[in-house]
Amino acid sequence: MSRTAELPSRLPRPSPVTFALSIAAAALVIVSIGQVAPSVGQMAEGVPNLVNLVSRMAPPNTDPAFLQRIFWRILETFQIALAGAVIGIVISLPIAWISARGVGPLGNVGAFLTKAFVSFLRTVPDLVWALLFVATVGLGAVAGTMTIVVDTIGFCGRFFAEAMEDSEKEPQEALSAIGGNRLSILFGAIIPDVMPSLVNSSLFALEKAVRSSVVLGLVGAGGIGQELKVAFDMFQYRNASTIILVIFVIVLGMEWMTDRLRRKLQ
């Protein structure tokens, strides 16, 4: 007689601890949805208000004087994003080198402390940094640029370090065998190997900086976001719709440009 083969279980049997944690996580999700998610009644009341707001935003303001002012604000926004991203990328390289395990000059302790610093920069939200720098250097584009610098270091510092840690070890060992120091290994073996990853992360950082710089003006850090805040505060909804459309075009154009650059570099 042939024995029927026992089929393996599709899902592994969870341990009691895993099962209890899963139940607790599901309960937390359900409670959160019940407390902070919009109810059907709120949605029913909100949709007519949204339709009314959209109708008041149409048609967008196309006054030449207003569009000229928006153009200069958009230019300032792009300058904030570009300057902040470039400065942040340049500063991220030595920080990533120090925080990369087995690569940096300060050993594992220095790498751990530097990674913790980068994590701290990344954990604090952009708007909080913007508020801090506005209080430090005053209103305007300088505070926005400093915010983008910090945000870029938090973003690129992590991905640059991970790329350096995953770089090929054979070229590094070869340079070390002929007497190369850590700096020569960095420029002779690590950076040439991870350059595509560095460029890719830098382009993502620039794209992220453009999106972030748009909203920094809401807290007085310069750029087009400041005009958007004024438009809503003054109930100038047609002005607001023009600004929103311009922001959409700028962000879409930046994403298209960075995607093309990434494809060419691959």
BALOBA-1460 file (C-alpha; in Angstrom, 3 decimals):
// residues 266
<rec num="1" residu="m" x="0.000" y="0.000" z="0.000"/>
<rec num="2" residu="s" x="1.207" y="3.459" z="-0.894"/>
<rec num="3" residu="r" x="1.574" y="5.947" z="1.916"/>
<rec num="4" residu="t" x="-0.001" y="9.342" z="1.406"/>
<rec num="5" residu="a" x="2.659" y="12.035" z="1.455"/>
<rec num="6" residu="e" x="2.165" y="14.620" z="4.134"/>
<rec num="7" residu="l" x="1.990" y="18.097" z="2.677"/>
<rec num="8" residu="p" x="3.975" y="20.770" z="4.504"/>
<rec num="9" residu="s" x="2.057" y="23.486" z="6.248"/>
<rec num="10" residu="r" x="1.536" y="26.604" z="4.135"/>
<rec num="11" residu="l" x="2.129" y="28.886" z="7.110"/>
<rec num="12" residu="p" x="4.486" y="28.176" z="9.992"/>
<rec num="13" residu="r" x="2.797" y="27.635" z="13.326"/>
<rec num="14" residu="p" x="3.378" y="30.783" z="15.413"/>
<rec num="15" residu="s" x="4.843" y="30.549" z="18.869"/>
<rec num="16" residu="p" x="2.684" y="31.692" z="21.803"/>
<rec num="17" residu="v" x="4.712" y="34.901" z="22.087"/>
<rec num="18" residu="t" x="4.363" y="35.671" z="18.364"/>
<rec num="19" residu="f" x="0.631" y="34.935" z="18.482"/>
<rec num="20" residu="a" x="0.145" y="37.228" z="21.501"/>
<rec num="21" residu="l" x="2.130" y="40.041" z="19.869"/>
<rec num="22" residu="s" x="0.102" y="39.660" z="16.657"/>
<rec num="23" residu="i" x="-3.159" y="39.924" z="18.586"/>
<rec num="24" residu="a" x="-1.869" y="42.987" z="20.447"/>
<rec num="25" residu="a" x="-0.778" y="44.656" z="17.179"/>
<rec num="26" residu="a" x="-4.153" y="43.943" z="15.555"/>
<rec num="27" residu="a" x="-5.959" y="45.362" z="18.606"/>
<rec num="28" residu="l" x="-3.790" y="48.496" z="18.479"/>
<rec num="29" residu="v" x="-4.617" y="49.015" z="14.796"/>
<rec num="30" residu="i" x="-8.353" y="48.572" z="15.397"/>
<rec num="31" residu="v" x="-8.365" y="50.964" z="18.371"/>
<rec num="32" residu="s" x="-6.348" y="53.558" z="16.418"/>
<rec num="33" residu="i" x="-8.730" y="53.380" z="13.468"/>
<rec num="34" residu="g" x="-11.693" y="53.800" z="15.791"/>
<rec num="35" residu="q" x="-10.187" y="56.829" z="17.548"/>
<rec num="36" residu="v" x="-8.499" y="58.863" z="14.803"/>
<rec num="37" residu="a" x="-9.893" y="57.663" z="11.447"/>
<rec num="38" residu="p" x="-12.693" y="59.780" z="9.913"/>
<rec num="39" residu="s" x="-16.186" y="58.472" z="10.463"/>
<rec num="40" residu="v" x="-18.828" y="58.118" z="7.768"/>
<rec num="41" residu="g" x="-20.678" y="61.143" z="9.163"/>
<rec num="42" residu="q" x="-17.555" y="63.280" z="9.106"/>
<rec num="43" residu="m" x="-16.834" y="62.255" z="5.527"/>
<rec num="44" residu="a" x="-20.409" y="63.049" z="4.532"/>
<rec num="45" residu="e" x="-20.107" y="66.522" z="6.056"/>
<rec num="46" residu="g" x="-16.589" y="67.117" z="4.733"/>
<rec num="47" residu="v" x="-17.160" y="66.275" z="1.076"/>
<rec num="48" residu="p" x="-19.568" y="69.200" z="0.430"/>
<rec num="49" residu="n" x="-17.146" y="71.544" z="2.192"/>
<rec num="50" residu="l" x="-14.333" y="70.279" z="-0.015"/>
<rec num="51" residu="v" x="-16.424" y="70.776" z="-3.138"/>
<rec num="52" residu="n" x="-17.244" y="74.306" z="-2.007"/>
<rec num="53" residu="l" x="-13.555" y="75.059" z="-1.369"/>
<rec num="54" residu="v" x="-12.515" y="73.718" z="-4.776"/>
<rec num="55" residu="s" x="-15.206" y="75.811" z="-6.473"/>
<rec num="56" residu="r" x="-13.857" y="78.917" z="-4.720"/>
<rec num="57" residu="m" x="-10.332" y="78.078" z="-5.933"/>
<rec num="58" residu="a" x="-11.391" y="78.100" z="-9.596"/>
<rec num="59" residu="p" x="-10.289" y="79.556" z="-11.864"/>
<rec num="60" residu="p" x="-6.631" y="79.970" z="-10.837"/>
<rec num="61" residu="n" x="-5.290" y="83.513" z="-10.675"/>
<rec num="62" residu="t" x="-3.349" y="84.307" z="-13.856"/>
<rec num="63" residu="d" x="-2.659" y="87.966" z="-13.194"/>
<rec num="64" residu="p" x="0.786" y="88.770" z="-14.709"/>
<rec num="65" residu="a" x="2.004" y="90.637" z="-11.618"/>
<rec num="66" residu="f" x="1.009" y="87.737" z="-9.381"/>
<rec num="67" residu="l" x="2.624" y="85.180" z="-11.694"/>
<rec num="68" residu="q" x="5.818" y="87.220" z="-11.722"/>
<rec num="69" residu="r" x="5.918" y="87.193" z="-7.917"/>
<rec num="70" residu="i" x="5.291" y="83.461" z="-7.903"/>
<rec num="71" residu="f" x="8.123" y="82.940" z="-10.393"/>
<rec num="72" residu="w" x="10.649" y="84.574" z="-8.076"/>
<rec num="73" residu="r" x="9.334" y="82.565" z="-5.143"/>
<rec num="74" residu="i" x="9.670" y="79.336" z="-7.146"/>
<rec num="75" residu="l" x="13.210" y="80.332" z="-8.086"/>
<rec num="76" residu="e" x="14.002" y="80.905" z="-4.402"/>
<rec num="77" residu="t" x="12.506" y="77.527" z="-3.547"/>
<rec num="78" residu="f" x="14.675" y="75.801" z="-6.143"/>
<rec num="79" residu="q" x="17.747" y="77.646" z="-4.882"/>
<rec num="80" residu="i" x="17.017" y="76.504" z="-1.325"/>
<rec num="81" residu="a" x="16.666" y="72.902" z="-2.490"/>
<rec num="82" residu="l" x="19.739" y="72.952" z="-4.743"/>
<rec num="83" residu="a" x="22.093" y="74.729" z="-2.321"/>
<rec num="84" residu="g" x="20.916" y="72.706" z="0.675"/>
<rec num="85" residu="a" x="21.133" y="69.368" z="-1.154"/>
<rec num="86" residu="v" x="24.612" y="70.012" z="-2.605"/>
<rec num="87" residu="i" x="26.047" y="71.188" z="0.723"/>
<rec num="88" residu="g" x="24.400" y="68.276" z="2.521"/>
<rec num="89" residu="i" x="25.723" y="65.727" z="0.000"/>
<rec num="90" residu="v" x="29.279" y="67.055" z="0.304"/>
<rec num="91" residu="i" x="29.142" y="66.951" z="4.124"/>
<rec num="92" residu="s" x="27.555" y="63.469" z="4.018"/>
<rec num="93" residu="l" x="30.602" y="61.885" z="2.352"/>
<rec num="94" residu="p" x="33.049" y="62.229" z="5.273"/>
<rec num="95" residu="i" x="30.272" y="61.530" z="7.785"/>
<rec num="96" residu="a" x="29.346" y="58.331" z="5.927"/>
<rec num="97" residu="w" x="33.000" y="57.292" z="5.770"/>
<rec num="98" residu="i" x="33.366" y="57.691" z="9.536"/>
<rec num="99" residu="s" x="30.103" y="55.838" z="10.232"/>
<rec num="100" residu="a" x="30.810" y="52.886" z="7.897"/>
<rec num="101" residu="r" x="31.830" y="49.810" z="9.902"/>
<rec num="102" residu="g" x="35.168" y="48.320" z="8.935"/>
<rec num="103" residu="v" x="35.925" y="51.283" z="6.683"/>
<rec num="104" residu="g" x="35.990" y="54.459" z="8.762"/>
<rec num="105" residu="p" x="39.061" y="55.814" z="10.540"/>
<rec num="106" residu="l" x="37.549" y="55.873" z="14.056"/>
<rec num="107" residu="g" x="36.735" y="52.185" z="14.437"/>
<rec num="108" residu="n" x="33.473" y="50.591" z="15.463"/>
<rec num="109" residu="v" x="32.888" y="52.947" z="18.408"/>
<rec num="110" residu="g" x="33.266" y="56.033" z="16.211"/>
<rec num="111" residu="a" x="31.058" y="54.439" z="13.560"/>
<rec num="112" residu="f" x="28.345" y="53.716" z="16.133"/>
<rec num="113" residu="l" x="28.372" y="57.246" z="17.548"/>
<rec num="114" residu="t" x="28.364" y="58.845" z="14.098"/>
<rec num="115" residu="k" x="25.497" y="56.621" z="12.964"/>
<rec num="116" residu="a" x="23.560" y="57.611" z="16.055"/>
<rec num="117" residu="f" x="24.134" y="61.273" z="15.184"/>
<rec num="118" residu="v" x="22.926" y="60.725" z="11.608"/>
<rec num="119" residu="s" x="19.872" y="58.859" z="12.912"/>
<rec num="120" residu="f" x="19.089" y="61.791" z="15.187"/>
<rec num="121" residu="l" x="19.227" y="64.209" z="12.239"/>
<rec num="122" residu="r" x="16.938" y="61.936" z="10.254"/>
<rec num="123" residu="t" x="14.475" y="61.326" z="13.096"/>
<rec num="124" residu="v" x="13.641" y="64.975" z="13.791"/>
<rec num="125" residu="p" x="11.034" y="66.166" z="11.200"/>
<rec num="126" residu="d" x="11.920" y="68.856" z="8.648"/>
<rec num="127" residu="l" x="9.437" y="71.351" z="10.034"/>
<rec num="128" residu="v" x="10.949" y="71.048" z="13.502"/>
<rec num="129" residu="w" x="14.417" y="71.811" z="12.112"/>
<rec num="130" residu="a" x="12.917" y="74.718" z="10.165"/>
<rec num="131" residu="l" x="11.330" y="76.149" z="13.306"/>
<rec num="132" residu="l" x="14.648" y="75.790" z="15.112"/>
<rec num="133" residu="f" x="16.619" y="77.560" z="12.385"/>
<rec num="134" residu="v" x="13.984" y="80.291" z="11.972"/>
<rec num="135" residu="a" x="14.365" y="80.990" z="15.679"/>
<rec num="136" residu="t" x="18.149" y="80.943" z="15.262"/>
<rec num="137" residu="v" x="18.832" y="82.924" z="12.064"/>
<rec num="138" residu="g" x="15.437" y="84.527" z="11.447"/>
<rec num="139" residu="l" x="12.808" y="84.217" z="8.745"/>
<rec num="140" residu="g" x="13.808" y="83.617" z="5.160"/>
<rec num="141" residu="a" x="15.664" y="81.355" z="2.772"/>
<rec num="142" residu="v" x="18.751" y="80.871" z="4.949"/>
<rec num="143" residu="a" x="16.724" y="78.934" z="7.517"/>
<rec num="144" residu="g" x="15.243" y="76.833" z="4.717"/>
<rec num="145" residu="t" x="18.678" y="76.058" z="3.259"/>
<rec num="146" residu="m" x="20.024" y="75.013" z="6.665"/>
<rec num="147" residu="t" x="17.023" y="72.733" z="7.115"/>
<rec num="148" residu="i" x="17.621" y="71.049" z="3.753"/>
<rec num="149" residu="v" x="21.318" y="70.598" z="4.632"/>
<rec num="150" residu="v" x="20.451" y="68.778" z="7.861"/>
<rec num="151" residu="d" x="17.757" y="66.695" z="6.176"/>
<rec num="152" residu="t" x="20.121" y="65.709" z="3.349"/>
<rec num="153" residu="i" x="22.851" y="64.677" z="5.788"/>
<rec num="154" residu="g" x="20.354" y="62.468" z="7.605"/>
<rec num="155" residu="f" x="19.254" y="60.883" z="4.315"/>
<rec num="156" residu="c" x="22.544" y="60.575" z="2.413"/>
<rec num="157" residu="g" x="24.655" y="59.850" z="5.485"/>
<rec num="158" residu="r" x="22.806" y="56.600" z="6.021"/>
<rec num="159" residu="f" x="22.733" y="55.362" z="2.426"/>
<rec num="160" residu="f" x="26.301" y="56.449" z="1.671"/>
<rec num="161" residu="a" x="27.536" y="54.538" z="4.740"/>
<rec num="162" residu="e" x="25.590" y="51.402" z="3.777"/>
<rec num="163" residu="a" x="27.013" y="51.548" z="0.260"/>
<rec num="164" residu="m" x="30.559" y="51.874" z="1.629"/>
<rec num="165" residu="e" x="30.040" y="48.945" z="3.994"/>
<rec num="166" residu="d" x="28.820" y="46.764" z="1.093"/>
<rec num="167" residu="s" x="31.653" y="47.746" z="-1.263"/>
<rec num="168" residu="e" x="33.967" y="45.079" z="-2.687"/>
<rec num="169" residu="k" x="36.631" y="44.078" z="-0.191"/>
<rec num="170" residu="e" x="39.240" y="42.703" z="-2.631"/>
<rec num="171" residu="p" x="40.388" y="46.091" z="-4.018"/>
<rec num="172" residu="q" x="40.566" y="47.459" z="-0.472"/>
<rec num="173" residu="e" x="42.682" y="44.506" z="0.662"/>
<rec num="174" residu="a" x="44.956" y="44.905" z="-2.350"/>
<rec num="175" residu="l" x="45.614" y="48.579" z="-1.603"/>
<rec num="176" residu="s" x="46.120" y="47.803" z="2.075"/>
<rec num="177" residu="a" x="48.642" y="45.068" z="1.197"/>
<rec num="178" residu="i" x="50.853" y="47.523" z="-0.702"/>
<rec num="179" residu="g" x="50.814" y="50.009" z="2.166"/>
<rec num="180" residu="g" x="47.800" y="52.184" z="1.345"/>
<rec num="181" residu="n" x="46.265" y="54.109" z="4.233"/>
<rec num="182" residu="r" x="42.528" y="54.453" z="4.893"/>
<rec num="183" residu="l" x="42.262" y="57.671" z="2.892"/>
<rec num="184" residu="s" x="43.894" y="56.163" z="-0.179"/>
<rec num="185" residu="i" x="41.668" y="53.095" z="0.156"/>
<rec num="186" residu="l" x="38.635" y="55.389" z="0.301"/>
<rec num="187" residu="f" x="39.484" y="57.267" z="-2.903"/>
<rec num="188" residu="g" x="41.203" y="54.403" z="-4.705"/>
<rec num="189" residu="a" x="38.849" y="51.514" z="-4.024"/>
<rec num="190" residu="i" x="35.670" y="52.392" z="-2.148"/>
<rec num="191" residu="i" x="34.406" y="55.512" z="-3.920"/>
<rec num="192" residu="p" x="35.006" y="54.164" z="-7.481"/>
<rec num="193" residu="d" x="33.104" y="51.002" z="-6.529"/>
<rec num="194" residu="v" x="30.106" y="52.720" z="-4.916"/>
<rec num="195" residu="m" x="29.931" y="55.782" z="-7.187"/>
<rec num="196" residu="p" x="26.716" y="54.644" z="-8.998"/>
<rec num="197" residu="s" x="25.000" y="54.165" z="-5.631"/>
<rec num="198" residu="l" x="26.243" y="57.558" z="-4.397"/>
<rec num="199" residu="v" x="24.954" y="59.305" z="-7.517"/>
<rec num="200" residu="n" x="21.597" y="57.526" z="-7.283"/>
<rec num="201" residu="s" x="21.164" y="58.469" z="-3.619"/>
<rec num="202" residu="s" x="22.226" y="62.057" z="-4.383"/>
<rec num="203" residu="l" x="19.565" y="62.386" z="-7.076"/>
<rec num="204" residu="f" x="16.938" y="61.062" z="-4.686"/>
<rec num="205" residu="a" x="18.172" y="63.576" z="-2.103"/>
<rec num="206" residu="l" x="17.803" y="66.435" z="-4.596"/>
<rec num="207" residu="e" x="14.295" y="65.300" z="-5.515"/>
<rec num="208" residu="k" x="13.424" y="65.029" z="-1.815"/>
<rec num="209" residu="a" x="14.894" y="68.485" z="-1.158"/>
<rec num="210" residu="v" x="12.637" y="70.079" z="-3.775"/>
<rec num="211" residu="r" x="9.531" y="68.568" z="-2.191"/>
<rec num="212" residu="s" x="10.676" y="69.490" z="1.319"/>
<rec num="213" residu="s" x="11.582" y="73.080" z="0.416"/>
<rec num="214" residu="v" x="8.021" y="73.648" z="-0.814"/>
<rec num="215" residu="v" x="6.523" y="73.204" z="2.652"/>
<rec num="216" residu="l" x="9.253" y="74.923" z="4.660"/>
<rec num="217" residu="g" x="7.735" y="78.305" z="3.853"/>
<rec num="218" residu="l" x="4.715" y="77.353" z="5.954"/>
<rec num="219" residu="v" x="6.852" y="78.036" z="9.046"/>
<rec num="220" residu="g" x="8.655" y="81.058" z="7.604"/>
<rec num="221" residu="a" x="11.696" y="79.355" z="6.061"/>
<rec num="222" residu="g" x="11.319" y="81.028" z="2.661"/>
<rec num="223" residu="g" x="10.198" y="79.763" z="-0.716"/>
<rec num="224" residu="i" x="6.846" y="79.264" z="-2.376"/>
<rec num="225" residu="g" x="5.323" y="77.714" z="0.749"/>
<rec num="226" residu="q" x="5.297" y="81.141" z="2.356"/>
<rec num="227" residu="e" x="3.119" y="82.488" z="-0.468"/>
<rec num="228" residu="l" x="0.809" y="79.498" z="-0.112"/>
<rec num="229" residu="k" x="0.379" y="80.115" z="3.608"/>
<rec num="230" residu="v" x="-0.379" y="83.796" z="3.019"/>
<rec num="231" residu="a" x="-2.936" y="82.894" z="0.343"/>
<rec num="232" residu="f" x="-4.843" y="80.570" z="2.681"/>
<rec num="233" residu="d" x="-4.553" y="82.938" z="5.652"/>
<rec num="234" residu="m" x="-6.014" y="85.765" z="3.535"/>
<rec num="235" residu="f" x="-8.703" y="83.495" z="2.010"/>
<rec num="236" residu="q" x="-7.232" y="84.147" z="-1.461"/>
<rec num="237" residu="y" x="-8.172" y="80.733" z="-2.769"/>
<rec num="238" residu="r" x="-7.614" y="81.536" z="-6.447"/>
<rec num="239" residu="n" x="-4.043" y="82.499" z="-5.608"/>
<rec num="240" residu="a" x="-3.697" y="79.279" z="-3.630"/>
<rec num="241" residu="s" x="-4.871" y="77.146" z="-6.554"/>
<rec num="242" residu="t" x="-2.308" y="78.778" z="-8.858"/>
<rec num="243" residu="i" x="0.467" y="78.104" z="-6.353"/>
<rec num="244" residu="i" x="-0.612" y="74.478" z="-5.904"/>
<rec num="245" residu="l" x="-0.605" y="73.925" z="-9.670"/>
<rec num="246" residu="v" x="2.837" y="75.504" z="-10.003"/>
<rec num="247" residu="i" x="4.172" y="73.318" z="-7.181"/>
<rec num="248" residu="f" x="2.733" y="70.234" z="-8.882"/>
<rec num="249" residu="v" x="4.450" y="71.108" z="-12.163"/>
<rec num="250" residu="i" x="7.794" y="71.800" z="-10.452"/>
<rec num="251" residu="v" x="7.790" y="68.553" z="-8.456"/>
<rec num="252" residu="l" x="6.660" y="66.532" z="-11.482"/>
<rec num="253" residu="g" x="9.369" y="68.124" z="-13.632"/>
<rec num="254" residu="m" x="12.046" y="67.375" z="-11.013"/>
<rec num="255" residu="e" x="10.958" y="63.731" z="-10.771"/>
<rec num="256" residu="w" x="11.049" y="63.412" z="-14.571"/>
<rec num="257" residu="m" x="14.528" y="64.949" z="-14.759"/>
<rec num="258" residu="t" x="16.025" y="62.805" z="-11.975"/>
<rec num="259" residu="d" x="14.469" y="59.636" z="-13.455"/>
<rec num="260" residu="r" x="16.095" y="60.387" z="-16.824"/>
<rec num="261" residu="l" x="19.461" y="61.058" z="-15.166"/>
<rec num="262" residu="r" x="19.260" y="57.783" z="-13.232"/>
<rec num="263" residu="r" x="18.465" y="55.816" z="-16.393"/>
<rec num="264" residu="k" x="21.392" y="57.370" z="-18.244"/>
<rec num="265" residu="l" x="23.793" y="56.619" z="-15.402"/>
<rec num="266" residu="q" x="22.727" y="52.973" z="-15.048"/>
